[in-house]
Amino acid sequence: MRALLIDGGQSGCRAAHLVDGVRMATASGPGLPRRGRDYGVLRALAGGDADVVAAGLTGFTGDVAAVAAAVRAARVVVSNDAVTAHLGALGGAPGVVVVAGTGAIALAVGADGRWARADGCGTLLGDAGGGYWIGRAGLDAALRARDGRGGSADLLRRAETRLGEAIVSRVYDAPDPVAVIAGFAREVADAARGGDDVARAIFGQAGRELARTAAAARDRAGLDGPVSYAGGLFDAGELLLEPLRAALGDVRPPLGDALDGAARLLERPPHFADLIHESGAP
């Protein structure tokens, strides 16, 4: 069997082929922003040569027919990307996984199948501690430094290097301002590693926000189990993990990534049966 695995995030998508159980090379493509959702961006990733497509997509709420039409596959198995992140990080076992990329969400599930989520409310209303949240805080600190309102001279220098002196117009006039702002989280991470106190404080607060989100999902699910993490923002390493561990205690490294979790969708894991949608014959 040849399966196409897709991890569809807000700022970018990844895909890999699974051939006879072996995961092949990964490709990438544009993201799936919340507004103007167009699953057509997945078509180039699909390639039309897979027996089945298994995908975890940000903001997915059940319209599997739209995904199937976009990827033009006979069989499609789809869930929210928080589900595939959870399946990848904990290998299908119960527990809580906090997912942080452009946005932020936590998903918890117990051995009895009871599940709960926290946050994942989007950049306008939530996603506390996510990449957009960090990038916006970093740009705010940069603009404060420019005005003499405090902030960080280092973040101002980095913002002007990345965006030019017209920082505000470069953000507002961008085709995807969310991606531009979230992309600045990398600069905040570099500044924090370089010793900038403002940047370090931003990451410390982000880690504490993610910990609150994980704890809320855990408590709502009535769970006393392992905690793990997923998402590209955790490339920042100890900048996030240190405050996360300080708040939650033991935090396990993920067993795999969201593409591994997409592969597990094909097994129809029982813990998330009501969150997994399928089109076409198995």
C-alpha positions as CSV (number, residue, x, y, z in Angstrom):
1,M,0.0,0.0,0.0
2,R,1.2,3.5,-0.9
3,A,-0.1,6.2,1.5
4,L,0.4,9.9,1.4
5,L,0.8,11.5,4.9
6,I,0.1,15.2,5.3
7,D,0.7,17.5,8.2
8,G,-1.1,20.7,7.4
9,G,-0.3,23.7,9.5
10,Q,-1.2,27.4,9.3
11,S,2.2,28.6,8.0
12,G,3.2,25.5,6.0
13,C,2.3,21.9,5.1
14,R,4.5,18.8,5.0
15,A,3.9,15.5,3.2
16,A,5.6,12.2,3.0
17,H,4.9,8.9,1.3
18,L,4.5,5.7,3.3
19,V,5.4,2.7,1.2
20,D,4.8,-0.7,2.8
21,G,5.2,0.8,6.2
22,V,8.4,2.7,5.4
23,R,8.2,6.6,5.4
24,M,9.9,8.2,2.5
25,A,11.3,11.7,1.9
26,T,9.3,14.7,3.0
27,A,8.0,17.5,0.8
28,S,6.6,20.9,1.8
29,G,4.1,23.4,0.6
30,P,2.0,26.5,1.5
31,G,0.1,26.6,4.7
32,L,-3.7,26.5,5.5
33,P,-4.6,29.9,7.0
34,R,-7.8,30.1,8.9
35,R,-9.3,32.7,6.5
36,G,-9.9,31.8,2.9
37,R,-9.4,28.1,3.6
38,D,-8.5,26.4,0.3
39,Y,-7.6,22.7,0.4
40,G,-6.4,23.1,-3.1
41,V,-2.9,23.8,-1.8
42,L,-2.7,20.1,-0.9
43,R,-3.2,19.0,-4.5
44,A,0.5,19.6,-5.4
45,L,1.5,17.5,-2.4
46,A,-0.8,14.6,-3.3
47,G,0.7,13.9,-6.7
48,G,-2.2,11.5,-7.6
49,D,-0.3,8.2,-7.0
50,A,-1.4,7.3,-3.5
51,D,-3.8,4.6,-2.6
52,V,-4.9,6.6,0.5
53,V,-4.3,10.0,2.0
54,A,-4.0,10.4,5.7
55,A,-3.9,14.0,6.9
56,G,-3.9,16.1,10.1
57,L,-5.1,19.6,9.1
58,T,-5.2,22.7,11.2
59,G,-8.7,23.9,11.8
60,F,-10.3,20.8,10.4
61,T,-13.9,20.4,11.6
62,G,-15.1,17.4,9.6
63,D,-15.5,18.4,5.9
64,V,-13.7,15.3,4.6
65,A,-15.4,15.6,1.2
66,A,-13.7,19.0,0.5
67,V,-10.3,17.4,1.3
68,A,-11.0,14.4,-0.8
69,A,-11.9,16.6,-3.8
70,A,-8.7,18.6,-3.3
71,V,-6.3,15.7,-3.2
72,R,-8.3,13.6,-5.7
73,A,-7.7,10.3,-3.8
74,A,-10.1,7.4,-3.7
75,R,-9.7,7.1,0.1
76,V,-9.0,9.9,2.5
77,V,-8.6,9.7,6.3
78,V,-8.5,13.2,8.0
79,S,-8.5,14.7,11.5
80,N,-7.4,17.9,13.1
81,D,-3.6,18.4,13.3
82,A,-3.7,18.3,17.1
83,V,-4.9,14.6,16.8
84,T,-2.0,13.6,14.6
85,A,0.4,15.5,16.8
86,H,-0.9,13.6,19.8
87,L,-0.7,10.3,18.0
88,G,2.8,11.0,16.9
89,A,4.1,12.3,20.2
90,L,2.7,9.6,22.4
91,G,2.4,6.8,19.9
92,G,-1.4,6.3,20.4
93,A,-1.2,6.1,24.2
94,P,-3.3,8.2,26.6
95,G,-1.8,11.4,27.9
96,V,-1.7,15.1,27.1
97,V,0.2,16.8,24.2
98,V,0.7,20.5,23.9
99,V,1.2,21.5,20.3
100,A,2.8,24.8,19.4
101,G,3.6,26.1,15.9
102,T,2.1,29.3,14.6
103,G,-0.8,28.6,17.0
104,A,-1.1,26.6,20.2
105,I,-3.4,23.9,21.5
106,A,-3.4,21.0,23.9
107,L,-5.2,17.7,23.5
108,A,-5.6,15.2,26.3
109,V,-7.2,11.7,26.3
110,G,-7.5,9.1,29.0
111,A,-7.5,5.4,28.9
112,D,-11.3,5.4,28.9
113,G,-11.3,7.5,25.6
114,R,-12.5,10.7,27.3
115,W,-10.8,13.6,25.6
116,A,-10.5,17.4,26.1
117,R,-8.8,20.2,24.3
118,A,-7.7,23.7,25.5
119,D,-7.0,26.8,23.4
120,G,-6.5,26.5,19.7
121,C,-8.7,29.6,19.4
122,G,-6.7,31.3,16.7
123,T,-4.4,34.3,16.7
124,L,-7.2,36.8,17.3
125,L,-8.7,35.1,20.4
126,G,-6.1,32.7,21.8
127,D,-3.1,30.5,20.8
128,A,-1.3,31.8,23.9
129,G,2.4,31.0,23.8
130,G,2.4,30.0,20.1
131,G,4.7,31.3,17.4
132,Y,2.4,34.2,16.5
133,W,2.1,35.1,20.1
134,I,5.9,35.2,20.5
135,G,6.5,36.9,17.2
136,R,4.0,39.7,18.0
137,A,5.5,40.2,21.5
138,G,8.9,40.4,19.9
139,L,7.8,43.0,17.3
140,D,6.0,44.9,20.0
141,A,9.3,45.1,21.9
142,A,11.1,46.2,18.8
143,L,8.7,49.0,18.1
144,R,8.8,50.1,21.8
145,A,12.6,50.4,21.5
146,R,12.3,52.5,18.4
147,D,9.9,54.9,20.2
148,G,11.9,55.0,23.5
149,R,9.2,53.2,25.4
150,G,11.4,50.4,26.6
151,G,11.5,47.2,24.6
152,S,14.6,45.7,23.2
153,A,17.3,47.3,21.0
154,D,18.4,43.8,19.8
155,L,14.9,42.9,18.7
156,L,14.6,46.2,16.9
157,R,17.8,45.5,15.0
158,R,16.6,42.1,14.1
159,A,13.2,43.4,13.0
160,E,14.8,46.0,10.7
161,T,17.2,43.4,9.3
162,R,14.4,41.0,8.6
163,L,11.6,43.5,7.5
164,G,13.4,46.7,6.7
165,E,12.8,50.0,8.5
166,A,9.1,50.1,7.5
167,I,8.3,47.3,9.9
168,V,4.6,48.3,10.4
169,S,3.8,48.6,6.7
170,R,5.7,45.4,5.8
171,V,3.5,43.5,8.3
172,Y,0.2,45.0,7.5
173,D,0.7,44.9,3.7
174,A,2.0,41.3,3.6
175,P,-0.2,38.7,1.8
176,D,-0.2,36.7,5.0
177,P,0.6,38.9,8.1
178,V,0.1,36.0,10.5
179,A,2.9,34.1,8.9
180,V,5.2,37.1,8.9
181,I,4.6,37.8,12.5
182,A,4.9,34.1,13.5
183,G,8.2,33.9,11.5
184,F,9.7,36.6,13.8
185,A,9.5,34.1,16.7
186,R,12.8,32.6,15.3
187,E,14.5,36.0,15.8
188,V,13.1,36.2,19.3
189,A,14.6,32.8,20.0
190,D,18.0,33.8,18.6
191,A,17.9,37.0,20.7
192,A,17.1,35.0,23.8
193,R,19.9,32.6,23.2
194,G,22.2,35.6,22.8
195,G,21.3,36.9,26.2
196,D,18.6,39.5,25.5
197,D,16.5,39.8,28.7
198,V,13.3,40.9,27.0
199,A,13.5,38.0,24.5
200,R,14.2,35.5,27.3
201,A,11.2,36.9,29.3
202,I,9.0,36.4,26.2
203,F,9.9,32.8,25.9
204,G,9.6,32.2,29.6
205,Q,6.0,33.6,29.5
206,A,5.3,31.6,26.4
207,G,6.4,28.4,28.2
208,R,4.2,29.2,31.2
209,E,1.2,29.9,28.9
210,L,1.7,26.5,27.1
211,A,1.9,24.8,30.5
212,R,-1.4,26.4,31.5
213,T,-3.0,25.1,28.3
214,A,-1.7,21.6,28.8
215,A,-2.8,21.5,32.4
216,A,-6.3,22.8,31.5
217,A,-6.7,20.0,28.9
218,R,-5.4,17.4,31.3
219,D,-7.7,18.5,34.1
220,R,-10.8,18.7,31.8
221,A,-10.1,15.1,30.7
222,G,-9.7,13.9,34.3
223,L,-6.3,12.7,33.3
224,D,-3.3,11.8,35.5
225,G,-0.9,10.7,32.8
226,P,2.2,11.7,30.7
227,V,2.8,15.1,29.1
228,S,4.6,15.5,25.8
229,Y,4.8,18.2,23.1
230,A,4.8,18.7,19.4
231,G,5.2,21.4,16.8
232,G,7.9,23.4,15.2
233,L,8.0,26.0,17.9
234,F,9.7,23.4,20.2
235,D,12.8,23.7,18.0
236,A,13.6,26.5,20.5
237,G,14.5,23.7,22.9
238,E,15.1,24.7,26.5
239,L,13.8,28.2,26.0
240,L,10.3,26.6,26.1
241,L,11.0,23.3,27.8
242,E,12.5,24.7,30.9
243,P,9.5,26.8,31.9
244,L,7.2,24.0,30.7
245,R,8.9,21.5,33.0
246,A,9.0,24.0,35.9
247,A,5.2,24.2,35.7
248,L,4.2,20.6,34.8
249,G,7.1,18.4,36.2
250,D,8.1,15.5,34.0
251,V,7.6,16.3,30.3
252,R,8.4,13.4,27.9
253,P,10.2,13.9,24.5
254,P,7.9,13.0,21.6
255,L,8.2,9.5,20.2
256,G,7.5,10.8,16.7
257,D,6.1,13.8,14.7
258,A,2.8,14.7,13.2
259,L,3.5,12.7,10.0
260,D,4.0,9.6,12.2
261,G,0.7,10.5,13.7
262,A,-0.9,10.8,10.3
263,A,0.3,7.2,9.6
264,R,-1.5,6.1,12.8
265,L,-4.8,7.5,11.4
266,L,-4.8,4.5,9.1
267,E,-5.1,2.2,12.1
268,R,-8.2,4.1,13.2
269,P,-7.0,4.6,16.8
270,P,-10.0,4.1,19.2
271,H,-9.2,7.1,21.5
272,F,-10.1,9.6,18.8
273,A,-12.7,7.7,16.8
274,D,-15.2,10.7,16.8
275,L,-12.5,13.1,15.6
276,I,-11.3,11.0,12.6
277,H,-13.3,11.3,9.3
278,E,-13.0,9.0,6.3
279,S,-14.1,9.2,2.7
280,G,-13.9,6.1,0.4
281,A,-13.7,2.4,1.0
282,P,-11.1,1.1,3.5
